[in-house]
Amino acid sequence: MTLVELLVVIGIIAVLIGLLLPTVQKVRSAAAGASCRSNLKQIALATHVYHDVNGVLPVDSCNAYGPQSHSWSWLARILPFVEQDNLYRDGNIPANTLFQSRTAVASRVKLFLCPSDTAYDAGPRTDAADLGVYDGPEFPPPINAGQTNYKGVSGSNWAWGDARWRNPGTNGSSDGLTYGDGLFYRSDYLSPKKLIAITDGTSNTFMVGEDVPVKNNWCSWPYANNAVGTCAIGPNAKQLNGTEYAPNDWYNVYSFRSRHPGGLFFAFADGSIHFITDVIDLQVYRAAATIRGGEVVTLP
């Protein structure tokens, strides 16, 4: 074989590799998407089983901030229903404070992680809001927190951030943190809900959505204030200039996003999983997040 022939062969191989790589990437993306859908499906079913056993949906109990609180999330409460009984018992959830259960709090729960995101292999985060990151002396000592790509939907009402995100919601309160008009919000223990509370229809109502922890400090599975988000803020929202918000800008990042191209997955209250595009009309997106707003929702 001459040098020219060798170079031709190498060139052909390079072209073939170039053609093959996008296909491999598409296959990987499709596989990660399928795994993400499966995760959401299992979480939704576990939530339904919890409801059947306890008579109400799992709650978020944010009655105080930081590691010294008993502010366990709804995700922590469904651990026994996603084959994580040992973790639930080791953490003595919800009797212990988060600090007392700091080893459990830092644990990786594979089901709560999307393979498309870097959090899947990243281990616990050191900068979870209120746990590893805090604004004053009332919160230390900080602890690490297990990451999650899935959070409960708190509804559509919001009083903070960019003017385009502010929304009075459907329950007479703009405080989407403490009085959300969706299924899960950080203090929903004040008003535990049954599925029959969803008068808009379970097939029309968001229950769980995706997030990207590196873009949002309010994102970890154990802590009530890190396990929910609002749909008042649009999906994969960015600043008007197209750049990302800072991850500690809770006014604008306490919401939903993903690594999937063009949108993100949501589990609906009936257990079905749907892909919601980034270009969905904001009013339709918000309407799907409320449980008894009386809106007519037609998803694209």
SVG drawing of the C-alpha trace seen along z (x, -y; Angstrom):
<svg xmlns="http://www.w3.org/2000/svg" viewBox="-63 -43 67 45">
<polyline fill="none" stroke="black" stroke-width="0.4" points="0.0,0.0 1.4,-3.4 1.4,-6.4 -1.3,-8.0 -3.5,-4.9 -3.0,-4.9 -4.0,-8.5 -7.1,-7.8 -8.1,-5.0 -7.5,-7.1 -9.6,-9.9 -12.4,-7.5 -12.3,-6.1 -12.4,-9.7 -15.4,-10.5 -17.2,-7.4 -16.4,-8.2 -17.7,-11.7 -21.0,-10.3 -21.3,-7.8 -20.7,-10.1 -24.0,-12.1 -25.9,-8.8 -24.2,-7.5 -25.0,-10.8 -28.6,-10.6 -28.9,-7.0 -27.4,-8.0 -29.7,-11.0 -32.7,-8.8 -31.6,-6.2 -31.1,-8.9 -34.6,-10.3 -36.1,-6.9 -34.4,-6.4 -35.6,-9.8 -39.2,-9.0 -38.9,-5.7 -37.5,-7.5 -40.4,-9.9 -42.9,-7.1 -41.6,-5.2 -41.6,-8.4 -45.2,-9.1 -46.3,-5.6 -44.5,-5.6 -46.4,-8.9 -49.7,-7.2 -48.8,-4.2 -47.9,-6.5 -51.3,-8.2 -53.0,-4.8 -51.2,-3.8 -51.4,-7.1 -54.6,-8.6 -52.8,-11.8 -49.9,-12.8 -46.4,-13.1 -45.7,-16.5 -42.9,-19.0 -42.4,-20.3 -40.4,-23.5 -41.2,-25.0 -37.7,-26.2 -34.5,-26.6 -31.2,-24.9 -29.6,-21.6 -30.9,-21.9 -34.5,-21.7 -36.9,-18.8 -37.7,-20.2 -37.9,-16.9 -39.1,-16.8 -41.9,-14.8 -39.1,-12.9 -37.6,-11.9 -41.0,-10.6 -41.5,-8.3 -38.1,-6.5 -39.7,-3.4 -41.9,-3.2 -38.9,-3.4 -36.9,-0.5 -34.9,-2.8 -36.3,-1.5 -32.8,-1.2 -31.9,-4.8 -35.2,-6.0 -34.6,-4.0 -30.9,-5.0 -31.9,-8.6 -34.7,-8.2 -36.8,-10.2 -38.7,-12.4 -37.9,-12.3 -34.3,-13.4 -33.1,-16.8 -31.3,-17.0 -28.0,-17.5 -28.5,-14.4 -29.1,-12.5 -26.4,-14.2 -24.9,-10.9 -28.3,-9.9 -28.9,-13.4 -25.7,-13.2 -26.7,-9.9 -27.1,-9.4 -30.5,-8.0 -30.1,-6.8 -33.8,-7.0 -33.7,-10.8 -31.1,-11.5 -31.4,-11.9 -28.6,-10.3 -28.5,-13.3 -27.3,-15.6 -23.8,-15.9 -25.4,-15.4 -25.8,-11.7 -22.1,-11.0 -21.3,-14.1 -22.0,-12.9 -23.5,-15.1 -23.5,-18.9 -21.8,-21.2 -23.8,-24.3 -27.4,-23.3 -29.3,-26.4 -29.8,-26.7 -27.8,-23.5 -24.4,-24.2 -25.1,-27.8 -26.7,-30.2 -27.2,-33.9 -26.6,-34.2 -25.3,-32.7 -28.6,-30.9 -27.9,-28.0 -24.5,-26.5 -22.9,-24.1 -23.4,-23.3 -23.9,-19.8 -23.7,-18.1 -26.9,-17.1 -27.9,-14.4 -28.8,-15.8 -32.0,-15.4 -33.2,-16.1 -36.9,-15.8 -39.0,-18.1 -42.6,-18.6 -44.7,-21.2 -45.8,-24.0 -48.2,-25.7 -48.3,-29.0 -48.4,-31.7 -45.2,-33.8 -44.4,-37.2 -40.7,-37.6 -38.1,-37.9 -38.6,-39.3 -41.9,-41.0 -42.8,-38.4 -42.7,-35.6 -44.9,-37.3 -48.4,-35.8 -51.2,-36.0 -52.1,-32.4 -55.5,-30.8 -55.7,-30.6 -55.7,-34.3 -52.0,-34.3 -48.9,-35.2 -46.8,-33.4 -45.9,-30.3 -43.4,-29.2 -45.7,-28.8 -49.1,-28.7 -48.7,-27.2 -51.7,-26.5 -50.2,-23.2 -49.6,-19.8 -46.2,-20.3 -44.7,-23.4 -42.2,-23.8 -44.8,-24.2 -47.6,-22.0 -47.7,-20.1 -50.0,-22.9 -52.6,-21.6 -52.0,-17.9 -53.8,-16.9 -55.7,-14.0 -55.8,-13.3 -59.4,-14.2 -58.3,-17.8 -57.2,-18.0 -60.5,-19.2 -58.8,-20.3 -58.3,-16.6 -55.3,-14.4 -54.6,-14.0 -54.3,-17.8 -52.2,-18.6 -48.4,-18.5 -47.1,-16.6 -43.3,-16.3 -40.9,-18.1 -37.2,-18.2 -34.4,-20.5 -30.6,-20.9 -28.9,-21.2 -25.8,-23.1 -28.2,-25.8 -30.2,-26.1 -28.9,-25.9 -32.4,-25.1 -32.2,-21.6 -31.6,-18.5 -33.8,-15.6 -33.8,-15.6 -34.8,-19.2 -38.3,-20.6 -37.1,-24.0 -35.0,-22.3 -37.5,-19.7 -40.2,-21.9 -40.4,-24.5 -42.9,-26.9 -44.3,-27.0 -44.9,-30.7 -41.3,-30.8 -41.1,-29.4 -39.4,-26.1 -35.6,-26.4 -36.0,-30.1 -33.1,-32.5 -32.6,-36.2 -33.9,-38.4 -30.4,-38.7 -30.3,-34.9 -27.8,-34.2 -28.4,-31.9 -29.5,-33.3 -27.0,-32.8 -27.8,-29.6 -28.3,-31.5 -30.9,-33.9 -33.8,-32.0 -36.3,-34.7 -35.8,-33.5 -34.4,-29.9 -36.9,-28.3 -38.4,-26.4 -37.9,-23.6 -35.2,-22.9 -33.5,-19.9 -30.6,-18.8 -32.9,-17.3 -32.9,-19.3 -36.0,-21.6 -37.8,-20.9 -38.3,-18.7 -40.4,-15.9 -43.2,-16.1 -45.1,-13.4 -48.8,-14.3 -50.9,-13.5 -52.4,-10.5 -49.0,-9.0 -48.5,-9.7 -45.3,-11.2 -45.2,-14.0 -42.5,-16.0 -43.2,-19.7 -41.4,-22.0 -39.6,-25.2 -41.9,-27.2 -45.1,-26.2 -47.4,-29.2 -46.6,-30.4 -50.3,-30.7 -50.9,-27.0 -47.8,-26.0 -49.1,-27.7 -52.6,-26.3 -51.2,-22.8 -49.5,-23.4 -52.6,-24.3 -54.9,-21.8 -58.2,-23.7 -57.8,-26.7 -60.7,-25.8 -58.6,-26.6 -59.1,-24.7 -55.7,-23.2 -54.9,-21.9 -51.2,-20.9 -49.4,-21.1"/>
</svg>
